[in-house]
Amino acid sequence: MTPSQIPIIQTIGVCQEYKLPRTSLFGERPVLAALKNVDFYAMEGESVGIVGESGAGKSTLTRILVGMEKPSSGSFKFKNQEVWSSDDEFKAEFRRSVQMVLQNPRSSFDPRMTIAQSLLQPLKGLKIGGDHQKRIHEVLDQVGLGVDSLKKYPYEFSGGQLQRVAIARALIPNPKILIADEPVSALDVSIQAQVLNLLNDLVKDLNLTLILITHDLSVVSYVTTRVAIMVNGEIAEVDSPKALFQNPKSTIAKSFVDSVLTVGKGIEGESLF
């Protein structure tokens, strides 16, 4: 296998279990299996979607992919190297290389800090050297915002503008992978396409790997080239958006697609392609 064929990020047989409160005084604590033998990967420069209903395991898988949680079992690799058993230098590289954009930008910014202060935080926290002001100006330009934004506070921005700032903050460490968790669900429909177009442009211009987590099939069909459907902590099927949504092979994937596309008398389904 050549380096170009090796996934930049990958889970192999990953399981994640959580112990729940006891239901009786002397009984064993029950276990919730949030992920069950999940195999997932993304190649460098690829846009991959993860879709599923609430409780399917998307958020748990996301926390593992950004290094917030260690899986109960299985393998988690970045650049073909185990993350949790690696040395401190490699873990520092991983933290810089994998960044996240959250669903609601307003809840992810400190309202007492200016945008300049918020964008400076990752540079200091990750101990990234160089000209910080120059880097901040670069990322603002990449997301289509001017330097006049730096003196403002989060409340002075619209939802779409603040999501651009959130994307800029994720780009600050010059990451290889951008993980976007429902990045447009909190935005007006008229603004969603602008943010999705921005993500598409960044993937192409910066050779980013994009992992998009959502429940919205129309979003993944617009942005990604490959989609994994998650159901009950497992990946039921992986294919191109068109193949998955028009002709899912597995029964469980078909049930999920049908349950979404029948909403609103199929309007969303008809508009996918």
PyMOL commands that set and color helices and strands:
alter all, ss='L'
color gray80, all
select helices_A, chain A and resi 3-5+58-65+88-97+105-108+115-125+132-142+147-151+154-156+159-171+189-206+217-223+241-246+251-261+263-270
alter helices_A, ss='H'
color red, helices_A
select strands_A, chain A and resi 9-19+31-42+47-51+73-78+81-82+98-101+177-181+209-214+226-231+234-239
alter strands_A, ss='S'
color yellow, strands_A
deselect
rebuild
show_as cartoon
